[in-house]
Amino acid sequence: MNHSLEKFLLVDDDITFSTTLSRSLKRRGYAVEVAHSVEEALQRCEDFTPDKAVIDLKLETRSGLNLIPLLRKRFPHLRMIVLTGYSSIATTVDAIKMGADNYLQKPAGTREILAAFDDHPTQDETPTETLSPPSLDRIEWEHIQRVLAENDGNISETARQLGMHRRTLQRKLQKRPAKN
């Protein structure tokens, strides 16, 4: 299926994720522009009119929520999905109220993202039915991963910041991520 007429705007400060998703969408025939901040996304939209946008909730300098009303005002028919590594019902409701069409919890693959554009809640629906809070183990896993990424993979520094022994952290990292 050729989607060459559909244009995607990807806004995520995770360069690896955005590069991978961009390649995957391009292979499927979509035109893709990538931005790593709210400001860069707005710049990209000067010469690019997206049909769909995938916006990370937690960007390095500002929340992705700040971008939603700006894009909605400029592109009323734009379909937007918010990605979040920390599923919070309150944040999800805020995203929908601000104009997002759907939300997904990270990690999300290309198929899941494309499917989310077809299955979007309306502002009248409450997302609480489909979004269950993550388990305590999952929250711990995501927090460890975030701190590890902030320390560029330095396990010793991450262990210090988390207040745990380095070997304990290594054991936790060897386990698979906890399920929600």
Sequence and secondary structure as in RCSB ss.txt:
>XXXX:A:sequence
MNHSLEKFLLVDDDITFSTTLSRSLKRRGYAVEVAHSVEEALQRCEDFTPDKAVIDLKLETRSGLNLIPLLRKRF
PHLRMIVLTGYSSIATTVDAIKMGADNYLQKPAGTREILAAFDDHPTQDETPTETLSPPSLDRIEWEHIQRVLAE
NDGNISETARQLGMHRRTLQRKLQKRPAKN
>XXXX:A:secstr
   TT EEEEE S HHHHHHHHHHHHHTT EEEEESSHHHHHHHTTT   SEEEEESB SSSBGGGHHHHHHHH 
TT EEEEEESS  HHHHHHHHHHT SEEEESS  HHHHHHHHHS   TTS GGGT     HHHHHHHHHHHHHHH
TTT HHHHHHHHTS HHHHHHHHHS     
